[in-house]
C-alpha cells in the first residue's frame, strides 16, 4: 500500500477461504431471519461472486454479521454484500482525512504483517497489532544525577543539578 492508497482492511485477513458449508449455513440463517426462501440461482450467484473475489471465512463472517444487523428487508442484491468494508489507508490517506476534518483521536494505527503502518477509523476492530510510536530517545544525561532528558530545554531547566534524581 502506498502512502495515499486505501483498501478494504477485510482483504488483509489471514484465514481460510470461505467454504460452501459456511455459505450453506448462512443461507439457512437468512431464510430464518427474513422468513422466506430465496431463489437458489440468486444465492449461487452470490456465492460465486464471493468465491471469485477470494473472500476468507473471517471476511465473510464479519460481512454476514453486518448484513444481518443492517439489512431490514428481504429484497437484497449481491451488491449489498460488497457494501461493507473497513477503510484502511497509508500516511497520505491519513493526511487527507485530517484535511477533511478528522482528528488524531479519530484514527487507529495498525502494524501490518509486512511491517508497514496503516490507519483506520478508531472504531475498527482488526486482528492486527495496534501501532505505537517509539518513545523518544533521551539525548541529554545529567552527569551529576544520571537523569535523562529528551530536549535541551528540559536539560537546561534542570541545571544547576544538586545531585537529586
C-alpha positions as CSV (number, residue, x, y, z in Angstrom):
1,X,0.0,0.0,0.0
2,X,1.4,3.4,-0.9
3,X,1.0,6.4,1.3
4,X,-2.1,7.7,-0.4
5,X,-3.8,4.4,-1.3
6,X,-6.6,3.0,0.7
7,X,-8.0,-0.5,0.7
8,X,-10.7,-2.6,2.4
9,X,-8.9,-4.0,5.5
10,X,-11.1,-7.1,5.3
11,X,-8.9,-8.1,2.3
12,X,-5.9,-8.5,4.6
13,X,-7.4,-11.1,7.0
14,X,-5.4,-14.3,7.2
15,X,-8.0,-17.1,7.3
16,X,-9.1,-20.0,5.1
17,X,-11.3,-19.3,2.0
18,X,-15.0,-19.2,2.8
19,X,-16.3,-22.7,2.5
20,X,-19.5,-23.9,0.8
21,X,-20.6,-25.3,4.2
22,X,-20.3,-21.9,5.8
23,X,-22.2,-20.4,2.9
24,X,-25.0,-23.0,3.1
25,X,-25.4,-22.4,6.9
26,X,-25.8,-18.7,6.2
27,X,-28.5,-19.4,3.7
28,X,-30.5,-21.1,6.5
29,X,-29.9,-18.1,8.7
30,X,-31.1,-15.7,6.0
31,X,-34.2,-17.9,5.5
32,X,-35.0,-17.8,9.2
33,X,-34.2,-14.1,9.5
34,X,-36.4,-12.9,6.6
35,X,-39.0,-15.7,6.8
36,X,-38.8,-16.6,3.1
37,X,-37.0,-18.9,0.7
38,X,-34.5,-17.3,-1.6
39,X,-34.1,-18.1,-5.3
40,X,-31.3,-20.7,-5.4
41,X,-29.9,-19.2,-8.6
42,X,-29.5,-15.8,-6.8
43,X,-27.9,-17.5,-3.8
44,X,-25.5,-19.5,-6.0
45,X,-24.6,-16.3,-8.0
46,X,-23.8,-14.6,-4.6
47,X,-21.5,-17.5,-3.6
48,X,-19.7,-17.4,-7.0
49,X,-19.1,-13.7,-6.6
50,X,-17.8,-14.1,-3.1
51,X,-15.7,-17.1,-4.1
52,X,-14.3,-15.3,-7.2
53,X,-13.4,-12.3,-5.0
54,X,-11.3,-14.5,-2.8
55,X,-13.2,-13.9,0.4
56,X,-11.9,-15.6,3.6
57,X,-14.0,-17.2,6.3
58,X,-13.3,-14.2,8.6
59,X,-14.2,-11.6,5.9
60,X,-17.4,-13.5,5.2
61,X,-18.4,-13.8,8.8
62,X,-17.9,-10.1,9.5
63,X,-19.8,-9.1,6.4
64,X,-22.6,-11.5,7.1
65,X,-22.9,-10.3,10.7
66,X,-23.0,-6.7,9.4
67,X,-25.6,-7.7,6.8
68,X,-27.9,-9.2,9.4
69,X,-27.7,-6.1,11.6
70,X,-28.2,-3.6,8.8
71,X,-30.4,-5.1,6.1
72,X,-34.0,-4.9,7.2
73,X,-35.7,-6.2,4.1
74,X,-35.5,-9.5,2.1
75,X,-35.0,-7.7,-1.2
76,X,-31.2,-7.8,-1.1
77,X,-28.9,-7.8,-4.0
78,X,-25.4,-9.3,-4.4
79,X,-24.0,-5.7,-4.3
80,X,-25.4,-5.4,-0.7
81,X,-22.8,-7.9,0.5
82,X,-20.0,-5.9,-1.1
83,X,-21.0,-2.6,0.6
84,X,-19.4,-3.4,3.9
85,X,-15.8,-2.7,4.4
86,X,-13.2,-1.2,6.8
87,X,-11.4,1.6,5.0
88,X,-7.7,1.5,5.7
89,X,-5.0,3.8,4.3
90,X,-1.4,4.8,4.3
91,X,0.0,8.1,5.6
92,X,-1.3,10.1,2.6
93,X,-4.8,8.8,3.2
94,X,-4.4,9.8,6.9
95,X,-3.3,13.3,5.9
96,X,-6.3,13.6,3.5
97,X,-8.7,12.6,6.3
98,X,-7.1,15.2,8.7
99,X,-7.7,17.8,6.0
100,X,-11.3,16.6,5.8
101,X,-11.8,17.4,9.5
102,X,-10.9,14.1,11.2
103,X,-8.9,14.5,14.5
104,X,-6.0,12.4,15.5
105,X,-8.2,10.6,18.0
106,X,-10.5,9.5,15.2
107,X,-7.8,7.1,14.0
108,X,-6.4,3.8,14.9
109,X,-2.9,2.9,13.7
110,X,-2.0,-0.7,12.9
111,X,1.2,-2.6,12.3
112,X,0.5,-4.9,9.3
113,X,2.1,-8.3,8.9
114,X,4.6,-6.8,6.3
115,X,5.8,-4.3,9.0
116,X,4.1,-1.3,7.4
117,X,1.8,1.0,9.4
118,X,-1.7,1.8,8.2
119,X,-4.6,3.9,9.5
120,X,-8.3,3.2,10.0
121,X,-11.2,4.8,11.9
122,X,-10.6,4.4,15.6
123,X,-13.7,2.2,15.9
124,X,-12.2,-0.5,13.6
125,X,-11.8,-4.0,15.1
126,X,-8.9,-5.7,13.4
127,X,-6.7,-8.7,14.1
128,X,-3.5,-6.7,13.8
129,X,-1.3,-5.2,16.5
130,X,-2.0,-1.6,17.2
131,X,1.0,0.5,16.4
132,X,2.5,2.9,18.9
133,X,5.3,5.3,18.0
134,X,8.6,4.6,19.6
135,X,9.4,6.5,22.7
136,X,11.8,9.4,22.2
137,X,15.3,8.5,22.9
138,X,16.9,10.7,25.6
139,X,19.6,12.9,24.2
140,X,20.9,14.5,27.3
141,X,22.2,12.8,30.5
142,X,22.9,14.8,33.7
143,X,26.4,13.8,34.8
144,X,25.6,14.6,38.4
145,X,22.3,12.7,38.9
146,X,22.0,10.5,35.8
147,X,18.6,11.8,34.9
148,X,17.8,11.6,31.1
149,X,16.2,14.4,29.0
150,X,14.8,14.4,25.5
151,X,15.2,18.1,24.9
152,X,17.9,20.7,25.5
153,X,15.3,22.9,27.2
154,X,14.4,20.3,29.8
155,X,18.0,19.7,30.5
156,X,18.7,23.4,30.8
157,X,15.8,23.9,33.2
158,X,17.2,21.1,35.3
159,X,20.5,22.8,35.8
160,X,22.2,23.5,38.1
161,X,21.8,20.0,39.3
162,X,22.1,19.4,43.0
163,X,22.6,15.7,42.6
164,X,18.9,14.9,43.1
165,X,17.0,12.4,41.0
